[in-house]
Amino acid sequence: MRLAPLVVGAALLLGPAAVLADTLVETFDGGPALDGILTPGADGAWTVTIDGVAELANDQDANAIKFYKINTLRGGVSPAGAAVAVDVSGDFPTKNSAAGLLYRHDDATRSYLAFVVGAQRWTLYQRGPDGMRPRLSAALPPSQESVRRLRIQPEDDKLVLEIDGKPVANVQIAGMPGSGVGIVALSTGRFDFDNLAVVPKAS
């Protein structure tokens, strides 16, 4: 496990914004990960394996949603307004199978955003008082690689969503008070995560 401040590698992981602040990067070299939040073993319908990547596997519950989140960065810094990115790959057997980034999670209201990729499409889900619903969705950009890098970059009052370094959407989200960030998996499948990076908002 490595969850450590990085600066030199930040630009490679998140782009120019990363040099503005210390970056936290989890490489999932071994468990537990995310400062003990993510632990290998059974977790409800899910099985977690950590060995170079974090693998979340679920072959039981098609309606299951699982996330692991960071509420506070080292030094007590809030992840509110942070830029986040992660590498995602795996097996996506159904149209609902997907994995990616958790953003703006709020413990009190249980609201959050989930920017995820599946076998053929990407989707931005929003969970609120009315449950989970897709806000945006489109076909994945063409790629010869099996690993996709997802990124959420706040810009002014918008969130820029990127896949493999290219913007796929800009979106304004109102009424989302949370600041928790992390990884999320939906439905059945085997989902691999690596190089989770969090860049705190520049002061």
DRENBA-279944 format. One record per residue (C-alpha): x, y, z. Coordinates in steps of 0.25 Angstrom, whole numbers, padded with zeros to 4 digits, always signed. Layout:
# residues N
XYZ;...
***
This chain:
# residues 203
+0000+0000+0000;+0005+0014-0003;-0004+0026+0000;+0007+0037+0000;+0008+0052-0004;+0014+0053-0018;+0018+0065-0026;+0028+0061-0037;+0018+0050-0043;+0006+0058-0041;+0006+0065-0055;+0007+0051-0061;-0005+0046-0053;-0014+0058-0053;-0009+0068-0063;-0004+0083-0060;-0013+0085-0048;-0006+0075-0040;+0007+0083-0038;-0002+0093-0030;-0003+0085-0018;+0002+0072-0012;-0004+0060-0018;-0009+0047-0011;-0007+0035-0019;-0011+0021-0016;-0004+0010-0024;-0011-0002-0017;+0003-0010-0015;-0003-0018-0004;-0014-0017+0006;-0020-0011+0014;-0021+0001+0005;-0026+0015+0006;-0021+0016+0020;-0028+0004+0025;-0041+0007+0018;-0040-0003+0008;-0037-0017+0013;-0035-0030+0006;-0046-0041+0008;-0061-0042+0007;-0070-0030+0008;-0084-0033+0006;-0086-0038-0008;-0072-0033-0011;-0059-0039-0011;-0047-0030-0009;-0033-0033-0014;-0021-0024-0013;-0008-0028-0021;-0003-0017-0030;-0018-0013-0033;-0030-0013-0024;-0040-0023-0030;-0054-0022-0026;-0062-0035-0031;-0077-0038-0029;-0084-0050-0036;-0096-0050-0027;-0104-0037-0026;-0107-0029-0039;-0113-0018-0031;-0101-0016-0022;-0093-0003-0021;-0080-0002-0014;-0071+0010-0011;-0059+0013-0002;-0057+0027+0001;-0047+0037+0007;-0053+0048+0015;-0040+0055+0020;-0027+0056+0013;-0014+0055+0021;-0011+0068+0029;-0026+0069+0031;-0028+0075+0017;-0042+0074+0012;-0044+0067-0002;-0055+0077-0005;-0052+0083-0019;-0041+0073-0021;-0037+0068-0035;-0038+0052-0035;-0033+0042-0045;-0033+0026-0045;-0029+0015-0055;-0040+0005-0057;-0041-0008-0064;-0048-0022-0063;-0059-0030-0067;-0073-0023-0069;-0083-0035-0072;-0096-0027-0072;-0101-0013-0077;-0101-0008-0062;-0087-0013-0059;-0078-0001-0057;-0067+0005-0048;-0060+0018-0046;-0059+0030-0037;-0068+0034-0025;-0069+0049-0024;-0076+0059-0014;-0081+0048-0005;-0088+0053+0007;-0090+0045+0020;-0103+0052+0025;-0111+0052+0012;-0104+0039+0006;-0103+0047-0007;-0092+0046-0017;-0087+0046-0031;-0082+0033-0038;-0074+0035-0051;-0072+0021-0057;-0069+0013-0069;-0075+0000-0074;-0072-0009-0086;-0077+0001-0096;-0082+0014-0089;-0078+0024-0078;-0088+0030-0069;-0089+0040-0058;-0099+0036-0048;-0105+0045-0037;-0110+0039-0024;-0120+0049-0017;-0133+0048-0010;-0140+0041-0022;-0129+0030-0022;-0119+0027-0033;-0121+0033-0047;-0112+0036-0059;-0109+0050-0061;-0100+0048-0074;-0096+0036-0082;-0090+0033-0096;-0081+0023-0103;-0067+0021-0099;-0056+0028-0107;-0049+0018-0116;-0037+0012-0110;-0027+0001-0112;-0024+0000-0097;-0032-0009-0087;-0029+0001-0076;-0037+0014-0076;-0033+0026-0068;-0044+0035-0062;-0042+0049-0057;-0051+0059-0050;-0046+0073-0051;-0054+0085-0044;-0053+0098-0052;-0061+0109-0047;-0075+0105-0045;-0074+0092-0054;-0068+0079-0053;-0060+0074-0065;-0061+0059-0068;-0049+0053-0075;-0046+0039-0080;-0031+0036-0085;-0027+0050-0084;-0039+0056-0093;-0051+0063-0088;-0064+0056-0090;-0074+0066-0083;-0075+0078-0075;-0086+0078-0064;-0092+0087-0054;-0097+0080-0041;-0105+0088-0031;-0109+0083-0017;-0098+0074-0015;-0092+0078-0001;-0082+0066+0000;-0067+0065-0001;-0064+0050+0000;-0056+0044-0011;-0052+0030-0015;-0055+0018-0024;-0068+0012-0027;-0073-0001-0034;-0087-0004-0039;-0094-0018-0041;-0087-0031-0045;-0074-0032-0050;-0059-0031-0047;-0053-0017-0046;-0039-0013-0045;-0034+0000-0039;-0020+0006-0039;-0013+0019-0037;-0024+0027-0030;-0020+0041-0029;-0026+0053-0021;-0021+0067-0023;-0026+0076-0012;-0032+0090-0017;-0022+0100-0018;-0022+0111-0007;
***
